[in-house]
Amino acid sequence: MSIPRGGREKWGYDDSDGAEFATPGAYVKGAFQFESTDDIKVTGFGVLSGEKYVYEADTNNNYHHAIDEQCWATCVKMLRFTSELGKQQHLHLHGITVVEPPYHSFVVYGDEQSFRMSVSFYHQVGSWYWQTDGLEIYRGSTVENTFFHSNDDVLKIYHSNVRVNNIVVWKNENGPVIQWGWSPRTINDIIVDEVDIIHNRIWWSDIKVNTCIINSAPHYADTYSINTADPNQLISGLTISNVRSEGMSPCSMRIYALSNTQSVTIKNLWIEQWNELDKYSQVSLFKAYSDRNGHKVTIGNQSWDKKGFAIENYTVGTIQIMKAANNWQDIHLGRLGFDAELWNNWDAI
């Protein structure tokens, strides 16, 4: 473990069980980098602050702002972990508050499939810079009773067998709240429940692809291309329920399907009100992309198989949005501008 450019007060490390712990009131200016691939505990109600770092503080540039356009490998992350290929590793993260991250706050390098985590009472605040994401939630992991102040993708559900519950979000302008896109992937058995967005500063007058409450973004290598999908991948068994967005919201969802998709349910999504931009800036989208040979991904049929994209009890203000009520369209309250070719692949009831 290394703590670059920081100090510590009332923090301890127990090498016998890989435990980093903070007594209440502890305040560390710095970041933690764990080289161990054994099980790790980071616990205690202390604070880990990135206040001394500049935006995109690059370890290859003496912790000054990054020179290169992309510094994913070298910029400081508040919590950085290492996972060994094929070696099962468990992180127990409890009670820590991360303050003013200068970049992504939480990253795992190595074998993502063998790394899982149990996260509870974790707090992230002061995320004013762009790219201050929340958590990528790894296979078999749980996240609960957690607060995020984030300025990028907050809950990144890129892996299977995930449970997320009781989350509070203060959302800055960049990125969505829930994200499962950026590349084709095969994932299943994901439940995200009870997400309260208490403040939403997303405000874009043009149609951004990486925004809204719920999002599956186009491919990171070319967000403008519609030929970056992979029909050999499958997203299924995904349920997002009881998401409440207080105040003004920009849009509810934009889904650019890069994988075959079936049995996705959005249930009890509540938008208090739309923001004051033009209604065409608030449109939700649902598109199915193709691979480079023109083979389009398939979306499950919702009209008769009930294995497509189901929207249940979607409400704006006090009005429930339904296909049958004819209030779902982009020019109406629901703001759903889904592609016409997907008519039988989704429903709003």
VENPE-V200230 format. One record per residue. RES is the residue in one letter. D_LAST is the distance of its C-alpha to the last C-alpha in whole Angstrom. Layout:
BEGIN
res = {RES;RES}
d_last = {D_LAST;D_LAST}
END
This chain:
BEGIN
res = {M;S;I;P;R;G;G;R;E;K;W;G;Y;D;D;S;D;G;A;E;F;A;T;P;G;A;Y;V;K;G;A;F;Q;F;E;S;T;D;D;I;K;V;T;G;F;G;V;L;S;G;E;K;Y;V;Y;E;A;D;T;N;N;N;Y;H;H;A;I;D;E;Q;C;W;A;T;C;V;K;M;L;R;F;T;S;E;L;G;K;Q;Q;H;L;H;L;H;G;I;T;V;V;E;P;P;Y;H;S;F;V;V;Y;G;D;E;Q;S;F;R;M;S;V;S;F;Y;H;Q;V;G;S;W;Y;W;Q;T;D;G;L;E;I;Y;R;G;S;T;V;E;N;T;F;F;H;S;N;D;D;V;L;K;I;Y;H;S;N;V;R;V;N;N;I;V;V;W;K;N;E;N;G;P;V;I;Q;W;G;W;S;P;R;T;I;N;D;I;I;V;D;E;V;D;I;I;H;N;R;I;W;W;S;D;I;K;V;N;T;C;I;I;N;S;A;P;H;Y;A;D;T;Y;S;I;N;T;A;D;P;N;Q;L;I;S;G;L;T;I;S;N;V;R;S;E;G;M;S;P;C;S;M;R;I;Y;A;L;S;N;T;Q;S;V;T;I;K;N;L;W;I;E;Q;W;N;E;L;D;K;Y;S;Q;V;S;L;F;K;A;Y;S;D;R;N;G;H;K;V;T;I;G;N;Q;S;W;D;K;K;G;F;A;I;E;N;Y;T;V;G;T;I;Q;I;M;K;A;A;N;N;W;Q;D;I;H;L;G;R;L;G;F;D;A;E;L;W;N;N;W;D;A;I}
d_last = {51;52;51;52;54;53;54;53;54;53;52;53;52;53;54;54;50;49;48;48;48;48;49;47;49;49;49;49;50;49;47;47;47;47;49;49;47;47;45;44;44;43;43;44;43;45;44;45;45;45;47;50;48;48;44;44;48;49;51;53;54;55;52;52;49;48;50;48;45;43;44;42;45;47;45;45;42;42;42;43;43;44;43;45;44;44;45;42;42;40;40;39;38;38;39;40;40;40;41;41;41;42;40;37;38;37;38;39;42;43;41;37;36;39;38;35;35;34;34;33;34;35;35;35;36;38;36;38;38;36;35;35;32;31;31;31;30;32;31;31;31;29;29;29;30;30;31;31;32;31;32;30;28;27;26;27;25;27;28;27;27;26;25;24;24;25;25;26;27;29;28;30;30;30;27;24;23;22;23;23;25;29;30;28;28;27;25;23;23;22;20;20;19;20;21;22;23;26;27;26;29;27;28;28;29;29;26;27;26;26;24;21;19;18;20;22;25;27;30;33;36;34;31;32;32;29;31;31;29;30;28;30;28;25;22;20;19;18;15;15;14;15;16;18;19;22;24;23;21;22;19;16;16;19;19;22;22;25;25;23;19;17;15;14;11;11;10;11;12;14;16;19;20;20;24;27;27;26;22;23;24;21;19;17;18;17;20;22;25;28;32;35;36;33;31;27;25;22;18;17;15;11;12;14;15;12;15;13;11;8;6;5;6;8;10;14;16;15;12;8;7;5;7;7;9;11;11;10;14;17;19;16;15;12;15;13;16;15;18;18;19;16;14;13;13;10;6;4;0}
END
